[in-house]
């Protein structure tokens, strides 16, 4: 698994921090979501990016019923 990380940009209230956008896909229903994370240092090393991506993928899978019901409600229209 690889993380989809955008280029970091300084966070306005913390000049030393950077935001990175990590894309994750639910392995059950294939719902795609991007999550922003704040990093102390940029660039993010590949092992850390892979670990973050792994945890976010596990989290989105554990919340599958939550976003699956949201998708079903939106799809009815």
N, C-alpha and C positions, 0 to 999 in steps of 0.2 A: 504494500500500500504506500502510495506517496501522497504527500499533502499538497494541496493546491494553494500556494501562498503568494499573495500579491506583494509588491514592493512596499516596505514599511515607510510610514511617514510619521513625523514627530507628532506626539499627542499635545494638544494645545495647553493643557494645564500641567503637563509634566514634560519639560524639554528633553529629558533623557529617555523617555519611553517611545515606543513605536507600536503602531497598530499593524496587525497582519490579518488577512482574511483567509480562513481555512474552509474549504468546501468539503462537505460530508454528504453521503448518500445513505439512506436507510436501506440495509440489505433485505428487509422484508418487503417493503412496498415501493422502494426506489424513489422515495420523496427526497428531493435535493434541498439542502439548506446551507447557507454560508454563515459562519460564526466569526466575529471579530475577536481577536485576542490581543492583549497588550504585552509587549516584550520589553525587557530592560535593555537588551542589546540587539543590534541588527548587524549582520545577517543571522538568521536562525540556522543553527547547524542541522544537517539532515537527520541525524538520529533523534534529536529533540522534536523536529517537525513530524517525523513518523510516529513518535510516541503520542504527541498531542492529537494527531489525526486518529490514531487508534482509540484513544479515550473518547473523543467526540463521536466517533462512529458507534462505539458501544453505548454511549449515552443516548444518541438519537434512536438506536434500535430499542432500547429499554422504554422509550417514550413513544413507540410506534402507535399504540392506540390513540394517543392524544392527537398527533398530527394526522393520522388516518381518518379520524372522525371529522377533523377540520376540512380535509380534502373532500370527503363525501358531502359535507354540507355545501361547500362551494360548487361542487360538480352538479348539484341538483338544478341549478339555475340554467 
